[in-house]
Amino acid sequence: MDYKSSGVDIDAGNETVRRIKGLARATFTPGVLSEIGSFGGLFSLGSAWRDPVLVSSADGVGTKLKIAFMTGRHDTIGVDLVNHCVNDILVQGAVPLFFLDYLATGRLSPDVAEQIVKGLARGCQDNGCALLGGETAEMPGFYAEGEYDVAGFIVGAVEREHLITGRAISAGDVLLGLPSSGLHTNGYSLARHIVFDGLKLSVDSHVPDLGETVGEALLRPHRAYLPVIKPLLGTGLVKGMAHITGGGITDNLPRVLPEGTAARVDRRSWRTPPLFRWLGESGSVPEMDLRRSLNMGIGLILVVAATDVTAVQTALLNAGEANSMVIGAIEAGAGEVRYV
Protein backbone atom coordinates (compact mmCIF):
# COMPACT_ATOMS: atom_id res chain seq x y z
CA MET A 1 0.00 0.00 0.00
CA ASP A 2 1.07 3.58 -0.61
CA TYR A 3 -0.25 7.10 -0.09
CA LYS A 4 -1.87 7.25 -3.53
CA SER A 5 -3.81 4.03 -2.99
CA SER A 6 -5.19 5.52 0.22
CA GLY A 7 -6.66 8.38 -1.78
CA VAL A 8 -4.02 11.11 -1.63
CA ASP A 9 -2.26 11.95 -4.90
CA ILE A 10 0.87 13.98 -4.18
CA ASP A 11 1.55 14.39 -7.88
CA ALA A 12 -1.89 15.95 -8.39
CA GLY A 13 -1.12 18.31 -5.54
CA ASN A 14 2.17 19.35 -7.10
CA GLU A 15 0.49 19.85 -10.46
CA THR A 16 -2.15 22.04 -8.80
CA VAL A 17 0.53 24.20 -7.18
CA ARG A 18 2.32 24.52 -10.51
CA ARG A 19 -0.86 25.76 -12.20
CA ILE A 20 -1.85 28.27 -9.54
CA LYS A 21 1.56 29.85 -8.96
CA GLY A 22 1.26 32.10 -11.97
CA LEU A 23 -2.33 33.01 -11.16
CA ALA A 24 -1.40 34.07 -7.64
CA ARG A 25 1.75 35.89 -8.70
CA ALA A 26 -0.29 38.05 -11.09
CA THR A 27 -2.12 39.50 -8.05
CA PHE A 28 1.02 40.49 -6.14
CA THR A 29 1.23 44.09 -4.99
CA PRO A 30 4.39 45.98 -3.92
CA GLY A 31 3.86 44.88 -0.32
CA VAL A 32 4.33 41.17 -1.08
CA LEU A 33 7.75 39.88 0.04
CA SER A 34 7.30 36.13 -0.36
CA GLU A 35 6.66 33.60 -3.11
CA ILE A 36 3.87 31.05 -3.41
CA GLY A 37 5.12 27.90 -1.72
CA SER A 38 6.60 29.57 1.34
CA PHE A 39 5.50 28.31 4.74
CA GLY A 40 4.09 31.75 5.46
CA GLY A 41 3.19 34.74 3.33
CA LEU A 42 5.17 37.92 3.93
CA PHE A 43 3.66 41.37 3.51
CA SER A 44 5.04 44.81 4.30
CA LEU A 45 2.76 47.75 5.03
CA GLY A 46 5.49 50.12 3.91
CA SER A 47 5.68 53.78 4.82
CA ALA A 48 2.41 54.97 3.27
CA TRP A 49 0.48 54.40 6.50
CA ARG A 50 0.65 56.73 9.52
CA ASP A 51 -1.38 54.89 12.17
CA PRO A 52 -2.85 51.81 10.49
CA VAL A 53 -5.41 49.50 12.07
CA LEU A 54 -5.51 46.00 10.57
CA VAL A 55 -8.98 44.63 9.88
CA SER A 56 -9.46 40.91 9.21
CA SER A 57 -12.30 38.59 8.33
CA ALA A 58 -12.94 34.99 7.31
CA ASP A 59 -15.84 33.45 5.44
CA GLY A 60 -17.02 30.74 3.09
CA VAL A 61 -19.41 30.41 0.17
CA GLY A 62 -21.92 28.13 1.89
CA THR A 63 -24.24 25.87 -0.06
CA LYS A 64 -23.86 28.00 -3.19
CA LEU A 65 -21.10 25.47 -3.80
CA LYS A 66 -23.82 22.92 -4.54
CA ILE A 67 -24.82 24.97 -7.59
CA ALA A 68 -21.22 24.92 -8.79
CA PHE A 69 -21.12 21.14 -8.39
CA MET A 70 -24.38 20.74 -10.31
CA THR A 71 -23.34 23.02 -13.19
CA GLY A 72 -19.72 21.93 -13.32
CA ARG A 73 -18.77 25.60 -13.30
CA HIS A 74 -16.18 26.55 -10.68
CA ASP A 75 -14.67 29.80 -11.97
CA THR A 76 -17.04 32.18 -10.13
CA ILE A 77 -16.80 30.67 -6.65
CA GLY A 78 -13.46 32.35 -5.97
CA VAL A 79 -14.89 35.72 -7.01
CA ASP A 80 -17.76 35.20 -4.56
CA LEU A 81 -15.37 34.42 -1.75
CA VAL A 82 -13.04 37.37 -2.27
CA ASN A 83 -15.82 39.91 -2.78
CA HIS A 84 -17.70 38.75 0.32
CA CYS A 85 -14.59 39.13 2.47
CA VAL A 86 -13.69 42.49 0.91
CA ASN A 87 -17.18 43.83 1.71
CA ASP A 88 -16.95 42.60 5.29
CA ILE A 89 -13.88 44.74 6.05
CA LEU A 90 -14.99 47.60 3.82
CA VAL A 91 -17.87 48.45 6.16
CA GLN A 92 -15.29 49.46 8.79
CA GLY A 93 -13.46 51.65 6.31
CA ALA A 94 -10.67 49.22 5.43
CA VAL A 95 -9.15 48.51 2.04
CA PRO A 96 -7.84 44.97 1.40
CA LEU A 97 -4.13 44.18 1.57
CA PHE A 98 -3.95 40.42 1.08
CA PHE A 99 -6.06 37.30 0.90
CA LEU A 100 -5.52 33.64 1.85
CA ASP A 101 -7.61 30.67 0.80
CA TYR A 102 -8.27 27.14 2.05
CA LEU A 103 -9.49 24.50 -0.39
CA ALA A 104 -10.38 21.02 0.86
CA THR A 105 -11.64 18.12 -1.24
CA GLY A 106 -11.90 14.35 -1.22
CA ARG A 107 -9.92 13.82 -4.39
CA LEU A 108 -7.97 16.71 -5.83
CA SER A 109 -8.68 17.67 -9.44
CA PRO A 110 -6.05 20.10 -10.77
CA ASP A 111 -8.55 21.29 -13.41
CA VAL A 112 -11.21 22.19 -10.82
CA ALA A 113 -8.67 23.70 -8.44
CA GLU A 114 -7.32 25.85 -11.27
CA GLN A 115 -10.82 27.16 -12.05
CA ILE A 116 -11.39 28.05 -8.40
CA VAL A 117 -8.06 29.86 -8.09
CA LYS A 118 -8.69 31.71 -11.35
CA GLY A 119 -11.78 33.14 -9.68
CA LEU A 120 -9.82 33.98 -6.54
CA ALA A 121 -7.13 35.71 -8.59
CA ARG A 122 -9.69 37.67 -10.59
CA GLY A 123 -11.43 38.80 -7.39
CA CYS A 124 -8.12 39.86 -5.85
CA GLN A 125 -7.04 41.77 -8.96
CA ASP A 126 -10.40 43.54 -9.18
CA ASN A 127 -10.05 44.67 -5.56
CA GLY A 128 -6.35 45.51 -5.61
CA CYS A 129 -5.25 42.90 -3.07
CA ALA A 130 -2.70 40.12 -3.23
CA LEU A 131 -3.48 36.41 -3.18
CA LEU A 132 -0.66 35.87 -0.71
CA GLY A 133 -0.99 32.15 -0.10
CA GLY A 134 -3.29 29.34 0.90
CA GLU A 135 -3.74 25.65 1.58
CA THR A 136 -5.05 22.80 -0.54
CA ALA A 137 -6.06 19.72 1.43
CA GLU A 138 -6.89 16.32 -0.08
CA MET A 139 -9.04 14.40 2.40
CA PRO A 140 -10.28 11.09 0.98
CA GLY A 141 -13.47 9.78 2.57
CA PHE A 142 -14.34 13.15 4.05
CA TYR A 143 -16.07 14.78 1.06
CA ALA A 144 -18.42 13.27 -1.50
CA GLU A 145 -17.01 12.57 -4.95
CA GLY A 146 -16.64 15.78 -6.93
CA GLU A 147 -17.31 18.04 -3.95
CA TYR A 148 -15.11 20.46 -2.04
CA ASP A 149 -15.22 23.30 0.44
CA VAL A 150 -13.42 26.60 0.22
CA ALA A 151 -12.86 29.36 2.75
CA GLY A 152 -11.22 32.76 2.56
CA PHE A 153 -9.26 34.92 4.97
CA ILE A 154 -8.62 38.60 4.34
CA VAL A 155 -6.53 41.31 5.97
CA GLY A 156 -7.01 44.99 5.23
CA ALA A 157 -6.05 48.30 6.78
CA VAL A 158 -7.53 51.66 7.65
CA GLU A 159 -6.03 54.72 9.27
CA ARG A 160 -7.21 54.80 12.88
CA GLU A 161 -8.74 58.26 12.44
CA HIS A 162 -10.80 57.02 9.48
CA LEU A 163 -12.32 53.93 11.11
CA ILE A 164 -16.05 53.66 10.46
CA THR A 165 -17.56 52.48 13.73
CA GLY A 166 -21.17 53.64 13.68
CA ARG A 167 -20.77 55.40 17.02
CA ALA A 168 -21.76 58.76 15.50
CA ILE A 169 -25.06 57.44 14.10
CA SER A 170 -28.06 59.32 15.51
CA ALA A 171 -31.79 59.74 14.98
CA GLY A 172 -32.50 61.60 11.76
CA ASP A 173 -29.68 60.02 9.78
CA VAL A 174 -30.60 58.52 6.42
CA LEU A 175 -30.22 54.96 5.10
CA LEU A 176 -28.86 54.65 1.57
CA GLY A 177 -29.20 51.25 -0.10
CA LEU A 178 -26.98 49.90 -2.86
CA PRO A 179 -28.37 47.12 -5.06
CA SER A 180 -27.14 43.55 -4.87
CA SER A 181 -26.31 41.47 -7.93
CA GLY A 182 -28.44 38.54 -6.77
CA LEU A 183 -28.44 36.20 -3.79
CA HIS A 184 -24.72 36.90 -3.31
CA THR A 185 -23.59 34.03 -1.01
CA ASN A 186 -26.51 33.67 1.39
CA GLY A 187 -29.91 31.99 1.43
CA TYR A 188 -28.93 29.11 -0.82
CA SER A 189 -30.31 26.39 1.46
CA LEU A 190 -33.73 28.02 1.13
CA ALA A 191 -33.33 28.69 -2.60
CA ARG A 192 -32.22 25.12 -3.34
CA HIS A 193 -35.13 23.72 -1.30
CA ILE A 194 -37.61 25.82 -3.29
CA VAL A 195 -36.09 25.22 -6.73
CA PHE A 196 -34.93 21.62 -6.61
CA ASP A 197 -37.11 19.98 -3.94
CA GLY A 198 -40.28 22.01 -4.48
CA LEU A 199 -40.32 22.93 -8.17
CA LYS A 200 -38.26 19.90 -9.26
CA LEU A 201 -36.22 22.05 -11.65
CA SER A 202 -32.64 21.47 -12.80
CA VAL A 203 -29.83 23.99 -13.11
CA ASP A 204 -30.45 23.98 -16.88
CA SER A 205 -34.17 24.80 -16.55
CA HIS A 206 -35.06 28.12 -18.19
CA VAL A 207 -37.24 30.35 -16.02
CA PRO A 208 -39.36 32.81 -18.07
CA ASP A 209 -39.78 35.13 -15.06
CA LEU A 210 -36.00 35.50 -14.89
CA GLY A 211 -35.09 35.33 -18.56
CA GLU A 212 -32.29 32.86 -17.81
CA THR A 213 -31.59 29.39 -16.47
CA VAL A 214 -31.67 28.45 -12.81
CA GLY A 215 -27.90 27.91 -12.85
CA GLU A 216 -27.19 31.31 -14.38
CA ALA A 217 -29.41 33.10 -11.84
CA LEU A 218 -28.05 31.29 -8.80
CA LEU A 219 -24.37 31.44 -9.77
CA ARG A 220 -24.26 35.20 -10.39
CA PRO A 221 -21.23 36.42 -8.40
CA HIS A 222 -21.39 38.29 -5.13
CA ARG A 223 -20.90 41.96 -5.86
CA ALA A 224 -17.89 43.90 -4.53
CA TYR A 225 -18.70 47.41 -3.30
CA LEU A 226 -15.13 48.66 -2.86
CA PRO A 227 -14.88 50.36 -6.30
CA VAL A 228 -17.86 52.65 -5.64
CA ILE A 229 -17.30 53.16 -1.89
CA LYS A 230 -13.55 53.82 -2.02
CA PRO A 231 -13.88 57.53 -2.94
CA LEU A 232 -15.95 58.03 0.24
CA LEU A 233 -13.43 56.42 2.59
CA GLY A 234 -11.69 58.93 4.80
CA THR A 235 -14.14 61.73 3.98
CA GLY A 236 -16.21 61.43 7.16
CA LEU A 237 -19.41 61.43 5.11
CA VAL A 238 -20.29 57.83 5.98
CA LYS A 239 -21.21 57.19 9.62
CA GLY A 240 -21.79 53.45 9.29
CA MET A 241 -22.18 50.64 6.78
CA ALA A 242 -23.79 47.21 6.87
CA HIS A 243 -23.00 44.35 4.49
CA ILE A 244 -26.31 42.53 4.00
CA THR A 245 -25.45 38.84 4.25
CA GLY A 246 -27.01 35.96 6.21
CA GLY A 247 -29.88 37.34 8.26
CA GLY A 248 -30.76 39.97 5.67
CA ILE A 249 -31.36 43.60 6.57
CA THR A 250 -33.22 42.48 9.68
CA ASP A 251 -30.17 41.02 11.41
CA ASN A 252 -27.26 42.86 9.77
CA LEU A 253 -28.25 46.51 10.00
CA PRO A 254 -28.53 46.41 13.84
CA ARG A 255 -24.87 45.36 14.01
CA VAL A 256 -23.82 48.97 13.27
CA LEU A 257 -26.43 50.82 15.33
CA PRO A 258 -25.33 52.46 18.58
CA GLU A 259 -27.36 52.09 21.77
CA GLY A 260 -30.61 54.02 21.79
CA THR A 261 -31.20 53.90 18.04
CA ALA A 262 -33.27 51.81 15.63
CA ALA A 263 -33.74 51.70 11.87
CA ARG A 264 -36.90 52.36 9.89
CA VAL A 265 -36.83 50.68 6.48
CA ASP A 266 -39.38 51.56 3.82
CA ARG A 267 -39.97 48.40 1.78
CA ARG A 268 -41.68 50.46 -0.93
CA SER A 269 -38.53 52.47 -1.61
CA TRP A 270 -37.07 49.85 -3.96
CA ARG A 271 -38.53 47.24 -6.28
CA THR A 272 -37.68 43.70 -5.25
CA PRO A 273 -35.73 42.06 -8.12
CA PRO A 274 -37.47 39.25 -10.07
CA LEU A 275 -35.31 36.47 -8.59
CA PHE A 276 -36.42 37.24 -5.03
CA ARG A 277 -40.07 37.62 -6.02
CA TRP A 278 -39.97 34.35 -7.94
CA LEU A 279 -38.41 32.45 -5.05
CA GLY A 280 -40.86 33.90 -2.53
CA GLU A 281 -43.92 33.18 -4.63
CA SER A 282 -42.77 29.73 -5.77
CA GLY A 283 -42.03 28.63 -2.23
CA SER A 284 -44.91 30.49 -0.56
CA VAL A 285 -42.31 31.87 1.85
CA PRO A 286 -43.60 34.27 4.53
CA GLU A 287 -42.34 37.83 3.97
CA MET A 288 -40.46 37.98 7.28
CA ASP A 289 -38.66 34.72 6.48
CA LEU A 290 -37.57 36.13 3.14
CA ARG A 291 -36.23 39.26 4.82
CA ARG A 292 -34.13 37.21 7.26
CA SER A 293 -32.88 34.74 4.64
CA LEU A 294 -32.18 36.89 1.56
CA ASN A 295 -30.85 40.38 0.88
CA MET A 296 -34.02 41.18 -1.15
CA GLY A 297 -32.03 43.27 -3.63
CA ILE A 298 -30.06 45.47 -1.21
CA GLY A 299 -26.47 44.32 -0.68
CA LEU A 300 -24.98 47.26 1.22
CA ILE A 301 -26.49 49.99 3.41
CA LEU A 302 -24.81 53.30 4.22
CA VAL A 303 -25.84 55.50 7.14
CA VAL A 304 -25.26 59.20 6.43
CA ALA A 305 -26.39 62.52 7.86
CA ALA A 306 -29.46 63.93 6.13
CA THR A 307 -27.43 66.97 5.05
CA ASP A 308 -24.84 64.74 3.34
CA VAL A 309 -27.16 62.56 1.25
CA THR A 310 -26.68 64.58 -1.94
CA ALA A 311 -22.89 64.67 -1.58
CA VAL A 312 -22.71 60.92 -0.95
CA GLN A 313 -25.00 60.02 -3.84
CA THR A 314 -23.02 62.32 -6.14
CA ALA A 315 -19.76 60.61 -5.12
CA LEU A 316 -21.36 57.21 -5.72
CA LEU A 317 -22.62 58.29 -9.13
CA ASN A 318 -19.20 59.58 -10.12
CA ALA A 319 -17.73 56.22 -9.09
CA GLY A 320 -20.21 54.35 -11.30
CA GLU A 321 -23.07 53.60 -8.91
CA ALA A 322 -26.19 55.11 -10.47
CA ASN A 323 -28.76 53.21 -8.43
CA SER A 324 -28.23 54.22 -4.80
CA MET A 325 -31.54 54.93 -3.09
CA VAL A 326 -32.89 56.32 0.16
CA ILE A 327 -34.52 53.34 1.87
CA GLY A 328 -35.20 54.63 5.37
CA ALA A 329 -33.90 56.51 8.37
CA ILE A 330 -32.56 56.19 11.91
CA GLU A 331 -34.96 56.65 14.83
CA ALA A 332 -34.83 56.30 18.59
CA GLY A 333 -35.14 52.68 19.67
CA ALA A 334 -33.48 49.55 20.96
CA GLY A 335 -31.46 48.42 17.96
CA GLU A 336 -34.28 46.88 15.95
CA VAL A 337 -35.28 47.20 12.29
CA ARG A 338 -38.83 48.40 11.69
CA TYR A 339 -40.36 47.84 8.26
CA VAL A 340 -43.00 50.26 6.99
N, C-alpha and C positions, 0 to 999 in steps of 0.2 A: 504494500500500500504506500501511496505517496500523497502529498498535499493536494495535487490536482484531482486525484480520485476521490478525495474527501469533499470536493466541491470548490476549492479555491485555486484559481488559475493565475499564478504569479506573472506569467507571460502576458496575459490579458491586462493585468494591472499595469505592467510596464508600457504596453502599447497605448493604454489610456493616457498615462502620464506624458508619453511622447506627443500625442495628439493635442493635448490641452496646453502644453507649455507655451506654444506660440500664441494661442488665444489669450492666455492670461498675460503674457508679456506685452501684448498690444494695449493693455489697459494701464500699464505702469505710468505713474506720475513721477515728477521729480523727487518726491519724498521717499520713494521705494529704494531700499538699500540692499535687498536680498533677491535671490533667484528662486523660481519655482523648484521645489525639491529640497529646500532647506528645512531643518527641523522646526524653525520658527521664522515668521515673516518679520522683516525689519522695516521700520518706517520712521522717518525724521520729520518733525513738525517744521523745522527750519526756523528762520528768524522773522517770518512774516506775521507771527502772532505775538501779541503783547501779554495778554493774560488769558490763555485759552482754557476752556472747560471741555473735557472730552465727554461725548455723549454716545452711549452704546445701546444696541438692541439686538435681539435674536428672534427669529420667527421661522415658520414653515409655510407650506402652500396648502396644507390640509387635504381634504378629499377631492380637491380640484385635480389632484394627481390621477384619480380614477378616470377622468375624462381624457387625459393624456394617454393612459394605458389603452383605453378603448379606441382612440383615434390613431394611435401609433405615432402621434406627433409630440415631440419632446422639446422643440426649440423655443417655446414660449414660456416654459415653466421657470427657467432661470431669470427671465425678464420679470415675471411675477414676483419672484423672491427678492430680487434686488430692489425693485420699486417699492414693495411693501416696507422693507427695512428703511429705505431712504426716507419715506414719508413719516415713519415713526420717529425718527430723530429730527426731521425738519420742523415738526410742530413745536420743538423747543428752541428753534432758531439755528440749529446746527446744519452744516454742510458736510457731506460724507468725505472721509479720507481714504478708508480702505474697507474691503469686504472679504470675508472668509466663508467657505461653504463646506458642508458635510453631505456626502452622498453615500447612502448605504443600499445594498441590493443583495439578492440571493445569489445570482450569478451575473458577473460583470460583463456587460456588452460594451466594447469600446465605441461602437457606432452610436448607441443610445447616450452613453456618457459624453461623447463629443457634442451631440445635439444639445444636451443640457448645459454644458459649459459654454457653448456658443451663445446661448441665451443669457447666461450669467455675464459673459464678457460684453455682450451688447448692452445690457442694463448698466453695467459699470461704466462703459464708455459714454453712454448717454447722460450719465449723472456725474461724470468727471471724477470717479473714484477708482482706485486700483483693486483688481482682484489679486490680493496679496498672497493667498495660499488656500489650502483646504485639505480635506481628507476624503478618500474614497475607500469604503469598507465593503468587502465581499463576505457575506454571512450566509452560507448555504443552510437551508432548512429554516431560516428565520423569516424570509419573505416569500410570497407566492411567486411562481414562475412569471418572469416578465415585469415584476413590480419592483419599486424602489421607494425610498423616502429621501427627501432633501431638505436641508435646513440652512439658514443663512445667519451670519453674524456680522454686524456693521459697527464701525467706529467713526464718529464724526467729531467736529469741533465747532465751538462758538466762543466769541469773546465774552468773558463773564458779564460785562456791562450790557451785552445785547441778548442775554438769555431771555426767552419768552416763557414766562412762568404762569401767567394768568392771574397773578396777585392783584393787578391793577384793574381787573374787570369789575364793573359796577353797573347798577341798574340804569337803564337807558342806553347802554351800548347796543350795537346792532350786530346781527348774525349774517354773515355773507357765506353763501354756499357755492361750492365749485362742483361741477358735474363729474360723476364717475364715468368710467368707460364700460361698465357692466357690473357683474357680481364682484369683480376684483378677486379676492382670494377667500371670501367668506360666504357662508350659507349654502355650500355645495352639498352637504348631507340632505338638507331640505330639498334643494333643487333636483338632486338625483332621485330622491324618493318620489317626487311629483312626476318627473319626466320618464324615468325608466320603470318604476314599480307601478305608478298610477296610470300613466298614459301609454305605457308599453312601447315607447318610441326607441329608436336607436340613434346613435350619434350622427348617422347619415340622413336621418329624417328631416325633410324640409318643412319648416313651419311658416305658413303664409303670413301669420301675424307678425313674424320677425323678419321675413324676407331673406332668410338664410337657414342653414342646417342647425340642428341642435349642437353639434360639435363646434361649429364656428361661433355660435352665440356664447357658449359656455367656456370656450378657451380664450376669449378675448383678453389680452393682458391687462393686468393691474396697472392703472395709470400712475405715473410719477408726477408730483406737483412741484418739484424743485425748480424746473425751468421758469415757471410763471411766478413762483413765490420769491425766488432769489432776489429780485430787485427790491423787495420790501424788507428783507432782512437787515437789521441794524438801523432802520429808519425810525423805530418807535411807534409806527402807525398800527402795528398789529399787537393787540393785548394778549391774545391767546389763540390757539389753533387746536382742532381736534381731527384726527385721522379716523374716518368712520369705517371701522372694521367689524369684527364679531361683536354682536350686541347692538349694531346699528347706531343711529343717532341717540336713541333712548339711553344706552349705557355708556357711550363714548363721550358725548358732550359734557356730562357732569364731571368727567375726570379733570377738566380744566377750570371748573367754576370754583371761585373762592367761597368761603363760608358766608352764608346770608344771602346768596343769590340763587336764582333759578333761570331756566331758559324757556321762552315761549316760542314755539315753532309753528309757523303757519303752513299747513300741508297744502294749501291752495296756491302757494307762491311759486311752485314749480310743477311741471307736468311729469308724472311718473313715467319713465321710459317703458316702451312696449314689453321688454323682457320681464320686468317686474310685474306688470299688469297681467301678462300671460301666465306667469307662474302662480300668482295669487288666485286668479280665476280658475285655472286648471286644477289646482289643488284645494280649492275652497278654503284657503288659509285665512284665519282671522286677521284683521288689519293689524292688531297689536303684535301678533306673532311675526308678521312680515317686517314690521318696524324694528323688531329686536333680532331678526335673523339676517336681514339684507340691508344694504345701504340705501335702497329705494331711489337711486339716481344721484345722490349727493355723497361725494367721496371725501371732501375736506370742508371744514367749517372754520371761518375766521371770525374772531370777535374784535370789533373795532369801535372806536368812539363815533357817535352819530355825526359829529362834525368832520370826521375823516373818511366817511364812506366814499365820497366822490374822488378823493385823492387816491384811495386804495383801488377802486375800480378802474380808474384811469391807468394806474401803474400795471394792473393786471392786463388790461386791454393792450397796452404797449408791449407787454411781454408775450402776447398771443392768446390770452384767455378772454374771449369775447362773451362768455356766457355766465359770468358771475352774477349772483342774484341775492337780493335781500330776502331772507327766509324767516326772520324773526327778530327777537330782541331779548335782552337780559332784564329780569325783574327781581324783586325781592323774593326770597324763598329759601328752601332747604336743600338745594342742589339737584332738584328734579327737572325733568323735561316735560313741559305741558304743551300738548298739541291742540291747536285751534283750527 
